[in-house]
């Protein structure tokens, strides 16, 4: 893995984690027809499982989970307020950085109606329109520096193009059109969407391709000749967000098809290719390393894909990734039962470096500042006070549990939990996460109930039931309980 790649990957991850989002009103206009050139044809022949984009209210749109943009930009920018990117001692325009900063500022403008933020969003969009490259009747936004990838992939040579950049600028253009009514943003959205429809062509920009198995990829790092790409998970989904925004603006059936194909690729590749069971998900197929910083990005994207499609399979994949490697930044009180407990220190590979026993005559407590999966060792709490301070102890219901509901997933819309015939006990909890009420019920036959969230509650994965016998209760996971897929 090159140092340059790692540095840029970390910079882009920071951008992805800090970017804002804007509200968007549903468009009703028919998709504008795009001129074509001789020989140009839409990318085709890809598998479609029938996923259809579903309307999301403005507040739930992709990216709408970050702080508002600051009034003073702390990152490199020019005198016009356009974000710039410093790399190898030089300063460049960076389409993704500018798209994300534009979206953040547009969202902030909608929250406070301060014209500074709208002007800054417009500046990001206008910079990319001004420097666009036109090819096959589509608009493209280039990177003007060579970018080394991992050892398995060739260096991407300038100028290069990316579906992630095309998709995020597509979101910015579509949302600017809704907010301002300016037709130039609609034209920019139309021309940018056209880029995602085009198949690879030697010597020309491209960003979408179909692999030998018939899967459609919105490619963050295209490579020609021999048409392939790195197949980056987060970049594919960020581009999918742009397709969704364009569909929401226009209702264009080409966007429906592209959305379906890209979602179908996720359905087939996330569990089989990107998942690393009991560990951090892989960044890409071409560079299959795992990065802890991208894992929660993948989880959030899969939950958002569930919202966009209402297909429970994507929520289930997000849950699976969470179980494989839960977000480690969790703090709270760990309750120890009476008996013997062992604290550990591990190497990065999970080898035991040190262990310390603790014998308790009765129940006791300590505080933890992490809940983390150790490679090959299961989930552990990192204790920071008491006799086991600085050691990790394994999460074991009945012996060591972290009080509270942690690594919660909330589902929009709610999901369905299926019950096999049998007896189950749900709990209500007080402010200190002590059980204040329990309810046991026996189902003589199979049944179902809606749930709005899941979390590890007092050390046990649990469903928050919203209606029926257990409405308002957390129901611990059981072999007889199965989320509908």
Rosetta blueprint (number, residue, H / E / L):
1 X L
2 X L
3 X H
4 X H
5 X H
6 X H
7 X H
8 X H
9 X H
10 X H
11 X H
12 X H
13 X H
14 X H
15 X H
16 X H
17 X H
18 X H
19 X L
20 X L
21 X L
22 X L
23 X L
24 X L
25 X L
26 X L
27 X L
28 X L
29 X L
30 X L
31 X L
32 X L
33 X L
34 X L
35 X L
36 X L
37 X L
38 X L
39 X L
40 X L
41 X L
42 X E
43 X L
44 X L
45 X L
46 X L
47 X L
48 X L
49 X L
50 X L
51 X L
52 X L
53 X L
54 X L
55 X L
56 X L
57 X L
58 X H
59 X H
60 X H
61 X L
62 X L
63 X L
64 X L
65 X L
66 X L
67 X L
68 X L
69 X L
70 X L
71 X L
72 X L
73 X L
74 X L
75 X L
76 X L
77 X E
78 X L
79 X L
80 X L
81 X L
82 X L
83 X E
84 X L
85 X E
86 X E
87 X E
88 X L
89 X L
90 X E
91 X E
92 X E
93 X L
94 X L
95 X H
96 X H
97 X H
98 X H
99 X H
100 X H
101 X H
102 X H
103 X H
104 X H
105 X H
106 X H
107 X H
108 X H
109 X H
110 X H
111 X H
112 X H
113 X L
114 X L
115 X H
116 X H
117 X H
118 X H
119 X H
120 X H
121 X H
122 X H
123 X H
124 X H
125 X H
126 X H
127 X H
128 X H
129 X H
130 X H
131 X L
132 X L
133 X E
134 X E
135 X E
136 X L
137 X L
138 X E
139 X E
140 X E
141 X L
142 X L
143 X E
144 X L
145 X L
146 X L
147 X E
148 X L
149 X L
150 X L
151 X L
152 X L
153 X L
154 X L
155 X L
156 X E
157 X L
158 X L
159 X L
160 X E
161 X L
162 X L
163 X H
164 X H
165 X H
166 X H
167 X H
168 X H
169 X H
170 X H
171 X H
172 X H
173 X H
174 X H
175 X H
176 X H
177 X H
178 X H
179 X H
180 X H
181 X L
182 X L
183 X H
184 X H
185 X H
186 X H
187 X H
188 X H
189 X H
190 X H
191 X H
192 X H
193 X H
194 X H
195 X H
196 X H
197 X H
198 X E
199 X L
200 X L
201 X L
202 X L
203 X L
204 X L
205 X L
206 X L
207 X L
208 X E
209 X E
210 X E
211 X L
212 X L
213 X L
214 X L
215 X L
216 X E
217 X E
218 X E
219 X L
220 X L
221 X L
222 X E
223 X E
224 X L
225 X L
226 X L
227 X L
228 X E
229 X E
230 X L
231 X L
232 X E
233 X H
234 X H
235 X H
236 X H
237 X H
238 X H
239 X H
240 X H
241 X H
242 X H
243 X H
244 X H
245 X H
246 X H
247 X H
248 X H
249 X H
250 X H
251 X L
252 X L
253 X H
254 X H
255 X H
256 X H
257 X H
258 X H
259 X H
260 X H
261 X H
262 X H
263 X H
264 X H
265 X H
266 X H
267 X H
268 X H
269 X H
270 X H
271 X H
272 X H
273 X H
274 X H
275 X L
276 X L
277 X L
278 X L
279 X L
280 X L
281 X L
282 X E
283 X L
284 X E
285 X L
286 X L
287 X L
288 X L
289 X L
290 X E
291 X L
292 X H
293 X H
294 X H
295 X H
296 X H
297 X H
298 X H
299 X H
300 X H
301 X H
302 X H
303 X H
304 X H
305 X H
306 X H
307 X H
308 X H
309 X H
310 X L
311 X L
312 X H
313 X H
314 X H
315 X H
316 X H
317 X H
318 X H
319 X H
320 X H
321 X H
322 X H
323 X H
324 X H
325 X L
326 X L
327 X L
328 X L
329 X L
330 X L
331 X L
332 X E
333 X E
334 X E
335 X E
336 X E
337 X L
338 X L
339 X E
340 X E
341 X E
342 X E
343 X E
344 X E
345 X E
346 X E
347 X L
348 X L
349 X L
350 X L
351 X L
352 X E
353 X E
354 X E
355 X E
356 X E
357 X E
358 X E
359 X E
360 X E
361 X L
362 X L
363 X L
364 X E
365 X E
366 X E
367 X E
368 X E
369 X E
370 X E
371 X E
372 X E
373 X E
374 X E
375 X L
376 X L
377 X L
378 X E
379 X E
380 X E
381 X E
382 X E
383 X E
384 X L
385 X L
386 X L
387 X L
388 X L
389 X L
390 X L
391 X L
392 X E
393 X E
394 X E
395 X L
396 X E
397 X L
398 X L
399 X L
400 X E
401 X E
402 X E
403 X L
404 X L
405 X E
406 X E
407 X E
408 X E
409 X E
410 X E
411 X E
412 X E
413 X E
414 X E
415 X E
416 X E
417 X E
418 X E
419 X E
420 X L
421 X L
422 X E
423 X E
424 X E
425 X E
426 X E
427 X E
428 X E
429 X E
430 X L
431 X L
432 X L
433 X L
434 X L
435 X E
436 X E
437 X E
438 X E
439 X E
440 X E
441 X E
442 X E
443 X E
444 X L
445 X L
446 X L
447 X E
448 X E
449 X E
450 X E
451 X E
452 X E
453 X E
454 X E
455 X E
456 X E
457 X E
458 X L
459 X L
460 X E
461 X E
462 X E
463 X E
464 X E
465 X E
466 X L
467 X L
468 X L
469 X L
470 X L
471 X L
472 X L
473 X L
474 X E
475 X E
476 X E
477 X L
478 X L
479 X L
480 X L
481 X E
482 X E
483 X E
484 X L
485 X L
